Amino acid sequence: MVNSVVDLTLSKSRSRWAFLKQLSTLWLSVVGVGIVSLAVTAFIMWPRSPLDLGVGHRLLTSGAVEAWRNGDLVVLVRHEERCDRSTNTCLGPADGLTTLGSLSATATGKAFQALGMQNTDVLSSPTTRTAQTSLFMFGKSELALGPLAICGPAIAEELRPHKQPDRNLLVVTHSACISDFEETLGFKHAAHAEYGSALFVKLLPNGKFKALGIMNSKDWAAALKQL
């Protein structure tokens, strides 16, 4: 009789433990699904960087080349390597470029010239490093009016008057200004612009801007071979 009571108690204990274990497993599964769902939602909703035009045939498939040839683009190019933030040899003033930066600027300028510069206006932010970058890229430095670069939340509207019909506007500027433009285009958490990188933005018929992508200076050679 005692043995029967003991067996019955153990059986109930095991049954209760199995139930709790199943409940715990179910709860962990629900939590796991919830975490995965939140991660997927965050990934979808998180504003990413503009398209990398240096991958595959994107310079063509993005419409960037066609828009360039039609004079529909505003292109923001970050200045090349600045002297005061590098251990490389300076070209001249501390607020200007390094010698390496001047060589990179020349190479990037040749890439744009390969696209064709006939219908493109070039403007530079009024600083030594941007003026030097423009000079080595295109042999000239036409500075924007005023003591400050075209930057800030209203950058799109400030750029618009400089964009002439059927002519591209290429602006040699700063990473912060590129970030400002990207933010207005919906890319609030875009990757920091590299030295010499170019943000291609199309001016649509309705007057709005659309980001086509970014070309980093190291990717120009491979991309141009596909044209």
KATA-V223796 format. One record per residue. RES is the residue in one small letter. PSI is psi in whole degrees, 0 to 359 (none if undefined). Layout:
RES,PSI
RES,PSI
This chain:
m,319
v,317
n,321
s,318
v,316
v,315
d,319
l,319
t,316
l,320
s,317
k,323
s,315
r,319
s,317
r,320
w,320
a,320
f,315
l,323
k,318
q,319
l,319
s,318
t,317
l,317
w,318
l,323
s,316
v,315
v,318
g,315
v,320
g,317
i,316
v,317
s,317
l,321
a,317
v,317
t,317
a,320
f,319
i,318
m,337
w,122
p,122
r,183
s,157
p,162
l,138
d,107
l,352
g,357
v,130
g,228
h,26
r,332
l,327
l,309
t,337
s,344
g,5
a,318
v,315
e,315
a,324
w,314
r,334
n,354
g,35
d,7
l,150
v,123
v,123
l,121
v,126
r,142
h,162
e,186
e,124
r,143
c,316
d,1
r,28
s,155
t,359
n,163
t,134
c,145
l,323
g,247
p,152
a,333
d,10
g,206
l,164
t,167
t,320
l,320
g,323
s,324
l,319
s,321
a,319
t,317
a,318
t,322
g,320
k,325
a,316
f,324
q,329
a,328
l,329
g,124
m,10
q,323
n,43
t,131
d,137
v,132
l,144
s,144
s,145
p,61
t,162
t,314
r,324
t,321
a,318
q,319
t,314
s,320
l,315
f,333
m,313
f,2
g,13
k,159
s,97
e,110
l,145
a,148
l,145
g,164
p,348
l,156
a,158
i,104
c,182
g,178
p,334
a,21
i,321
a,316
e,330
e,330
l,328
r,315
p,338
h,347
k,112
q,150
p,135
d,22
r,134
n,150
l,117
l,123
v,121
v,119
t,208
h,159
s,323
a,321
c,321
i,318
s,321
d,316
f,317
e,321
e,320
t,337
l,2
g,6
f,75
k,338
h,37
a,153
a,149
h,132
a,134
e,163
y,132
g,359
s,154
a,127
l,118
f,121
v,129
k,136
l,114
l,161
p,332
n,4
g,357
k,160
f,146
k,125
a,126
l,331
g,182
i,137
m,120
n,148
s,326
k,345
d,356
w,315
a,312
a,320
a,321
l,336
k,342
q,354
l,none
